[in-house]
Structure formats: structure tokens, C-alpha cells
């Protein structure tokens, strides 16, 4: 399970000294380097983070409306509408998962929204007992997008059989209630985050320009890198491909039950990662101050090239590799896993650029330990 852990000075020094391929990056460790840090924070808050949460909140509202119509009278058409609402919201989620700051961190928001694989035994036990607390950490793997996915795609092999769970089965009302509770909780959690950003947290986030462990830039950059390394690289690719286990684990992919959706989510994820790096607005193609601009302002060079260009090039290569994969990552692992491991390797190449070279240039220390053993 992902977890931010404060680490000792020795661990930081070890990380920064262990890279043998940093190529002699030119860095500027002056915390008063002249870059407009507040402008970058303002761009992040106003043009990326808040718009993402606003869109996610709206898309989750669509899920709530669609599930209300569905449970009132389950039909194939209403199931299709609910599934489409889930897909659209899940794509937006790929842009939100990296923002583990403020209320998102203190409430373990991401763990309640996208822990996969979902725990079918826990879900079915909750449905049978009707005695559950969806906010309990014990239910983190029985809630969120993956749990809703199971309820919409994983109950049976055919749609008619799935519909029977909500119509003619003995526990049809229980299944309706659990599906309804899942959707309502996701919406409530996201609304709370959006309200928090709009009612004070945005201003404190933008004002906190200091270069310290609790500064907004330091926290956000660490969350960004952690997401790239763990949420994106490891969870979407490395764990299913078996990079951290003796054998591949195809059932650990994101969107296991919606079998043609893993690739779509991964492509949405790499777009979100690259757009944030470049400071690109969520709702338009406009670019403002971002990490790319900060590195360019510091004239950060690695092996004769701009570090920002090297990072963007690596993101482009990762996208190209992802595009070669099957729509179903589970099918890809089962039929030609080498393509998954090769994609993981390409994604991994950006980790050093971000976690060592970029952090050195920005004079930011790592505030987490990755437990993957890599």
C-alpha cells in the first residue's frame, strides 16, 4: 500500500548519490533563484487541480444520477448509461490521482477511490451482511472505481446475468443498495475536496512558496513523482507484468473486468503526467508556469541537453510504447508479457530524470520511501 514516510537525512543522501548515470547535471540549489514560484502554484491550482476536481465531481454526479435511474428500474439501456458514466469519470480520475495534498492526504482520498484489484470477497460479504463502514480502511479495497467496476461488469459473464443480480436475485435490494452507497460516497468525498480547495485551501496552497519539506511545491512535486513511480509505473504496468513478483499477475491490472479499458486509462494517465510537467491547463491547450519552465529558468542541462526536453522525450516514448499494447492489459500479460515489461522499462527511464536530476535542480528532498524494492 502506498504510504508517504518521512525519511532520514542519510537516506536522502544515499538516494542522491546512488545514481551513476546523472551525466553531471548542472544544478542551481539557491532557494531564492528568482523563479516566480507563486505563479507556478497559481497555475497549478487555478488551471489544473481545481478544474480537474470540478470535472471529476461533475462526472461523479453523472454516475450518481445514472445509478439512481438504474436501481429504480434496472434495464440494459440504464446499465449501459451507468457504465458510460463510470468510464468517463474514471478517465478524469487519471488526472486527479497525483494530487495527494491537503484534505486528499489527510482523508486517504486516493485509497478510497482507486485501490485495485478490488476485493470481491469483501464486497460480497458487505452486500450479504449490509453491515459495513465504507470509510473504514478495511474497506479500501471494496470501494471506489474498481468496486463499481465489479458491480457493473464482474458479477457474471453476460449482461442478462448481471441484470438478474439487481432484479430477480434474492439479494437484489442489497446489490442495489451497495452500488448506490459506492457511488454516493465517491461523490461526497470529491465534493468535500473541491469545497476545501475553493474555500481557503487554494489560497494557502498558492501562498506557501517556501522551499521546505512543507512548502507547496515540495509537497506537490513529491506527490507527482510518487504517482509516476508507484501509481503509474508500478501499479499499471510493473505489478501485473511480474516485475515485483516471481510470476506475472494479470488479475492486478486496472480495469480488470472492463476488459478493453486498461490501455485507455494508461494513455489518459501519461497525458496527465506530461501536461502537469509542462504546466498545461486541464481545460485547454494553454501552457503556463510549470516544472518544465522552472528547469529551463535554471538552465538545467544533462549530457548537453535541456533536462526538460529529456523528460518530455521520455514521456513521448512511454506513450508510444503504451500505444503498442493490447486494449486489455490482462490479455497482454497473458499472451505477450514481454511487451508489458518493455513498456515498464521505458517508463522507468524517466524515474531517474525526475527523482534525481529534477529534484537536485529544484533543491527538493524526497519525502517518501518506495517499498517496491527497485
C-alpha positions as CSV (number, residue, x, y, z in Angstrom):
1,X,0.0,0.0,0.0
2,X,1.3,3.4,-0.9
3,X,2.4,5.4,2.1
4,X,4.4,8.6,2.5
5,X,7.1,8.2,5.1
6,X,9.5,10.9,6.3
7,X,13.0,9.6,5.9
8,X,16.3,10.4,7.4
9,X,19.0,12.7,6.1
10,X,21.2,9.6,5.4
11,X,18.5,8.1,3.2
12,X,18.2,11.3,1.1
13,X,22.0,11.4,0.7
14,X,22.1,7.8,-0.3
15,X,19.4,8.3,-3.0
16,X,21.1,11.3,-4.5
17,X,24.5,9.7,-4.5
18,X,23.5,6.3,-5.9
19,X,22.7,7.3,-9.4
20,X,25.7,6.6,-11.7
21,X,24.0,8.0,-14.8
22,X,23.2,11.5,-13.9
23,X,25.5,12.7,-16.5
24,X,26.8,15.6,-14.5
25,X,23.6,17.6,-14.3
26,X,24.2,21.3,-13.8
27,X,22.1,22.4,-10.9
28,X,21.2,25.6,-9.0
29,X,20.5,25.0,-5.3
30,X,19.7,28.6,-4.5
31,X,16.2,28.7,-2.8
32,X,16.0,32.3,-3.9
33,X,16.7,31.6,-7.5
34,X,14.4,34.3,-8.9
35,X,11.8,31.9,-10.5
36,X,8.2,33.0,-9.8
37,X,7.2,30.1,-7.6
38,X,3.8,31.6,-6.8
39,X,2.9,32.0,-10.5
40,X,3.5,28.2,-10.9
41,X,1.5,27.4,-7.8
42,X,-1.3,29.7,-9.1
43,X,-1.3,27.9,-12.5
44,X,-1.4,24.5,-10.8
45,X,-4.3,25.4,-8.5
46,X,-6.4,27.5,-10.9
47,X,-5.8,25.9,-14.3
48,X,-5.1,22.3,-13.4
49,X,-6.0,21.0,-9.9
50,X,-9.3,22.8,-9.3
51,X,-10.6,22.3,-12.8
52,X,-9.7,18.5,-12.6
53,X,-11.6,18.2,-9.3
54,X,-14.5,20.2,-10.7
55,X,-14.8,17.9,-13.8
56,X,-14.4,14.8,-11.7
57,X,-17.1,16.0,-9.3
58,X,-19.4,16.6,-12.2
59,X,-18.7,13.3,-13.8
60,X,-19.3,11.5,-10.4
61,X,-22.6,13.4,-10.3
62,X,-23.4,11.8,-13.6
63,X,-22.7,8.4,-12.1
64,X,-25.0,9.2,-9.1
65,X,-27.8,10.2,-11.5
66,X,-27.3,7.2,-13.7
67,X,-27.2,4.7,-10.8
68,X,-30.4,6.3,-9.3
69,X,-32.2,5.7,-12.6
70,X,-30.7,2.2,-12.9
71,X,-31.6,0.9,-9.4
72,X,-35.1,2.4,-9.7
73,X,-35.7,0.1,-12.7
74,X,-32.7,-1.9,-13.9
75,X,-32.7,-2.3,-17.7
76,X,-29.9,-2.9,-20.3
77,X,-30.1,0.7,-21.5
78,X,-29.8,2.1,-18.0
79,X,-26.9,-0.3,-17.3
80,X,-25.2,1.0,-20.4
81,X,-25.7,4.6,-19.4
82,X,-24.3,3.9,-15.9
83,X,-21.3,2.1,-17.4
84,X,-20.6,5.0,-19.7
85,X,-20.8,7.5,-16.8
86,X,-18.3,5.3,-14.9
87,X,-15.9,5.2,-17.9
88,X,-15.9,9.0,-18.3
89,X,-15.3,9.6,-14.6
90,X,-12.6,7.0,-14.4
91,X,-10.7,8.8,-17.3
92,X,-10.9,12.1,-15.4
93,X,-9.6,10.3,-12.2
94,X,-6.3,9.6,-14.0
95,X,-5.7,13.4,-13.9
96,X,-6.6,13.6,-10.2
97,X,-4.8,10.8,-8.5
98,X,-1.4,12.6,-8.3
99,X,-2.8,15.4,-6.2
100,X,-2.4,13.9,-2.8
101,X,-2.1,17.1,-0.8
102,X,-4.3,18.8,1.8
103,X,-7.6,17.1,2.5
104,X,-6.8,14.4,0.0
105,X,-3.9,13.3,2.0
106,X,-5.4,13.7,5.4
107,X,-8.5,11.7,4.4
108,X,-6.7,9.0,2.4
109,X,-8.8,10.0,-0.5
110,X,-6.9,8.1,-3.2
111,X,-7.1,4.9,-1.2
112,X,-10.8,5.2,-1.1
113,X,-11.1,5.9,-4.8
114,X,-8.8,3.5,-6.7
115,X,-7.3,0.6,-4.9
116,X,-7.1,-2.4,-7.3
117,X,-7.6,-5.2,-7.6
118,X,-10.8,-4.8,-5.8
119,X,-11.6,-7.4,-3.1
120,X,-14.5,-9.4,-4.3
121,X,-14.9,-11.4,-1.1
122,X,-15.1,-8.2,1.0
123,X,-17.7,-6.7,-1.5
124,X,-19.9,-9.8,-1.4
125,X,-19.6,-10.0,2.4
126,X,-20.7,-6.4,2.7
127,X,-23.6,-7.0,0.4
128,X,-24.8,-10.0,2.3
129,X,-24.4,-8.5,5.7
130,X,-25.5,-5.0,5.0
131,X,-23.3,-4.1,7.9
132,X,-20.4,-2.1,6.6
133,X,-18.5,1.2,7.0
134,X,-17.3,2.2,3.6
135,X,-15.0,4.8,5.2
136,X,-13.0,2.1,7.1
137,X,-9.5,1.3,5.9
138,X,-10.6,-2.3,5.9
139,X,-12.9,-1.5,3.0
140,X,-10.4,0.5,0.9
141,X,-10.2,-2.4,-1.5
142,X,-14.0,-2.7,-1.6
143,X,-14.9,0.8,-2.7
144,X,-14.1,3.4,-5.4
145,X,-13.9,2.9,-9.1
146,X,-12.7,-0.7,-9.1
147,X,-15.6,-1.8,-6.8
148,X,-18.1,0.0,-9.0
149,X,-16.5,-1.7,-12.0
150,X,-17.1,-5.1,-10.4
151,X,-20.7,-4.3,-9.7
152,X,-21.2,-3.3,-13.4
153,X,-19.1,-5.8,-15.2
154,X,-17.9,-8.5,-12.9
155,X,-20.9,-10.1,-11.3
156,X,-21.4,-12.6,-14.2
157,X,-20.3,-13.4,-17.7
158,X,-23.3,-11.9,-19.6
159,X,-25.2,-8.7,-19.2
160,X,-28.5,-10.5,-18.7
161,X,-27.0,-12.4,-15.8
162,X,-25.6,-9.2,-14.3
163,X,-29.0,-7.6,-14.6
164,X,-30.5,-10.5,-12.7
165,X,-28.5,-9.6,-9.6
166,X,-30.4,-6.4,-9.5
167,X,-33.8,-7.7,-10.5
168,X,-34.6,-11.3,-9.7
169,X,-31.9,-12.5,-7.2
170,X,-32.8,-13.0,-3.6
171,X,-30.4,-10.1,-2.6
172,X,-31.3,-7.8,-5.4
173,X,-32.1,-4.9,-3.0
174,X,-28.8,-5.4,-1.2
175,X,-26.9,-5.2,-4.5
176,X,-28.8,-2.0,-5.4
177,X,-28.0,-0.5,-2.0
178,X,-24.3,-1.3,-2.2
179,X,-24.0,0.1,-5.7
180,X,-25.8,3.2,-4.6
181,X,-23.6,3.6,-1.5
182,X,-20.4,3.3,-3.5
183,X,-21.4,6.0,-6.0
184,X,-22.7,8.3,-3.3
185,X,-19.5,8.0,-1.3
186,X,-17.3,8.8,-4.2
187,X,-19.3,11.9,-5.0
188,X,-19.4,13.0,-1.3
189,X,-15.6,12.6,-0.9
190,X,-14.8,14.5,-4.1
191,X,-17.3,17.3,-3.3
192,X,-15.6,17.8,0.1
193,X,-12.2,18.1,-1.6
194,X,-13.5,20.6,-4.2
195,X,-15.1,22.6,-1.5
196,X,-11.9,22.6,0.6
197,X,-9.9,23.9,-2.4
198,X,-12.5,26.6,-3.1
199,X,-12.9,27.7,0.5
200,X,-9.4,28.5,1.7
201,X,-7.0,25.8,0.8
202,X,-6.3,27.2,-2.6
203,X,-5.1,30.4,-1.1
204,X,-2.9,28.8,1.5
205,X,-1.5,26.4,-1.2
206,X,-0.6,29.3,-3.5
207,X,0.8,31.4,-0.7
208,X,3.1,28.7,0.6
209,X,6.1,29.3,-1.7
210,X,8.9,28.4,0.7
211,X,11.4,25.8,-0.3
212,X,11.0,23.4,2.6
213,X,9.6,20.0,3.3
214,X,6.2,21.5,4.0
215,X,6.2,24.0,1.1
216,X,3.5,23.5,-1.5
217,X,6.0,23.0,-4.4
218,X,8.0,20.4,-2.4
219,X,4.9,18.5,-1.4
220,X,3.3,18.6,-4.9
221,X,6.5,17.6,-6.7
222,X,6.9,14.6,-4.3
223,X,3.3,13.6,-4.9
224,X,3.8,13.9,-8.6
225,X,7.0,11.7,-8.7
226,X,5.5,9.2,-6.3
227,X,2.4,8.8,-8.5
228,X,4.6,8.4,-11.6
229,X,6.8,5.8,-9.9
230,X,4.1,3.9,-8.0
231,X,0.6,4.7,-9.2
232,X,1.5,4.8,-12.8
233,X,4.7,2.8,-13.4
234,X,4.3,0.1,-10.8
235,X,0.6,-0.3,-10.4
236,X,-0.4,-0.1,-14.0
237,X,2.5,-2.0,-15.5
238,X,5.1,-3.4,-13.2
239,X,2.9,-5.4,-10.8
240,X,0.7,-7.0,-13.5
241,X,3.8,-7.8,-15.6
242,X,5.5,-9.5,-12.6
243,X,8.4,-7.0,-12.2
244,X,8.0,-7.3,-8.4
245,X,6.9,-11.0,-8.1
246,X,8.1,-14.4,-9.3
247,X,5.3,-14.6,-11.9
248,X,3.1,-12.2,-13.8
249,X,-0.2,-11.2,-12.2
250,X,-2.8,-10.4,-14.9
251,X,-5.6,-10.0,-12.4
252,X,-3.8,-7.0,-10.9
253,X,-4.4,-4.7,-13.9
254,X,-6.5,-1.6,-13.7
255,X,-10.0,-2.2,-15.2
256,X,-9.8,-6.0,-15.0
257,X,-13.5,-6.5,-15.5
258,X,-13.9,-3.9,-18.2
259,X,-11.6,-5.8,-20.4
260,X,-10.9,-3.3,-23.1
261,X,-10.2,-0.3,-20.9
262,X,-6.8,-0.6,-19.3
263,X,-4.9,0.9,-22.2
264,X,-7.4,3.9,-22.4
265,X,-6.7,4.7,-18.7
266,X,-3.0,4.4,-19.1
267,X,-2.9,6.7,-22.0
268,X,-5.0,9.2,-20.1
269,X,-2.5,8.8,-17.2
270,X,0.6,9.6,-19.3
271,X,-1.2,12.6,-20.8
272,X,-2.0,13.9,-17.3
273,X,1.6,13.4,-16.2
274,X,3.1,15.2,-19.1
275,X,0.6,18.0,-19.1
276,X,1.3,18.7,-15.4
277,X,5.0,18.7,-16.0
278,X,4.5,21.3,-18.8
279,X,2.0,23.4,-16.8
280,X,-0.7,22.8,-19.4
281,X,-4.2,23.8,-18.4
282,X,-6.7,21.0,-17.9
283,X,-9.5,22.5,-20.0
284,X,-7.4,23.9,-22.8
285,X,-4.0,23.6,-24.6
286,X,-2.7,26.8,-22.9
287,X,0.7,26.4,-21.1
288,X,1.7,28.5,-18.2
289,X,4.4,28.1,-15.5
290,X,5.2,24.5,-14.7
291,X,8.1,22.3,-13.9
292,X,9.4,22.5,-17.4
293,X,9.6,26.3,-17.1
294,X,11.3,26.0,-13.8
295,X,14.0,23.7,-15.1
296,X,14.5,25.9,-18.2
297,X,14.7,29.0,-16.0
298,X,17.5,27.3,-14.1
299,X,19.2,26.3,-17.3
300,X,19.3,22.7,-16.2
301,X,21.4,20.7,-18.6
302,X,22.1,16.9,-18.6
303,X,24.6,15.4,-21.1
304,X,24.4,18.6,-23.2
305,X,20.6,18.7,-23.5
306,X,17.9,20.5,-21.6
307,X,16.7,18.3,-18.8
308,X,13.1,19.3,-19.6
309,X,13.5,18.1,-23.2
310,X,14.9,14.8,-22.0
311,X,11.9,14.3,-19.7
312,X,9.3,15.2,-22.3
313,X,11.0,12.9,-24.8
314,X,10.8,10.1,-22.3
315,X,7.1,10.7,-21.8
316,X,6.6,10.6,-25.5
317,X,8.5,7.3,-25.8
318,X,6.4,5.9,-23.0
319,X,3.2,6.9,-24.8
320,X,4.4,5.3,-28.0
321,X,5.1,2.0,-26.2
322,X,1.7,2.1,-24.4
323,X,0.0,2.5,-27.8
324,X,1.5,-0.8,-29.0
325,X,-0.2,-2.7,-26.2
326,X,-3.5,-4.6,-26.2
327,X,-6.6,-2.7,-25.1
328,X,-6.7,-5.3,-22.3
329,X,-3.6,-5.3,-20.2
330,X,-4.6,-8.6,-18.7
331,X,-4.8,-10.1,-22.1
332,X,-1.4,-8.5,-22.9
333,X,0.2,-10.1,-19.9
334,X,-1.3,-13.5,-20.6
335,X,-0.3,-13.6,-24.3
336,X,2.8,-11.5,-24.7
337,X,4.1,-10.2,-21.4
338,X,7.4,-9.1,-22.8
339,X,5.6,-6.1,-24.3
340,X,4.4,-5.1,-20.9
341,X,7.9,-5.5,-19.3
342,X,9.4,-3.5,-22.2
343,X,6.9,-0.7,-21.6
344,X,7.7,-0.7,-17.9
345,X,11.4,-0.3,-18.8
346,X,10.7,2.7,-21.0
347,X,8.6,4.3,-18.2
348,X,11.3,3.6,-15.7
349,X,13.9,5.6,-17.6
350,X,12.1,8.8,-16.6
351,X,12.3,7.9,-12.9
352,X,16.0,8.9,-12.6
353,X,15.3,12.1,-14.6
354,X,12.5,13.1,-12.3
355,X,13.6,11.7,-8.9
356,X,17.3,12.5,-9.1
357,X,18.1,15.1,-11.7
358,X,14.9,17.3,-11.4
359,X,14.9,17.1,-7.6
360,X,18.6,18.1,-7.5
361,X,17.9,21.0,-9.7
362,X,15.0,22.2,-7.7
363,X,16.7,21.5,-4.4
364,X,13.9,19.3,-3.2
365,X,14.4,16.2,-1.0
366,X,12.4,13.0,-1.4
367,X,9.9,12.6,1.4
368,X,8.8,9.0,0.7
369,X,10.3,5.6,0.5
370,X,9.1,3.3,-2.3
371,X,8.6,-0.2,-0.9
372,X,8.8,-1.9,-4.3
373,X,12.5,-2.9,-3.8
374,X,13.7,-1.4,-7.0
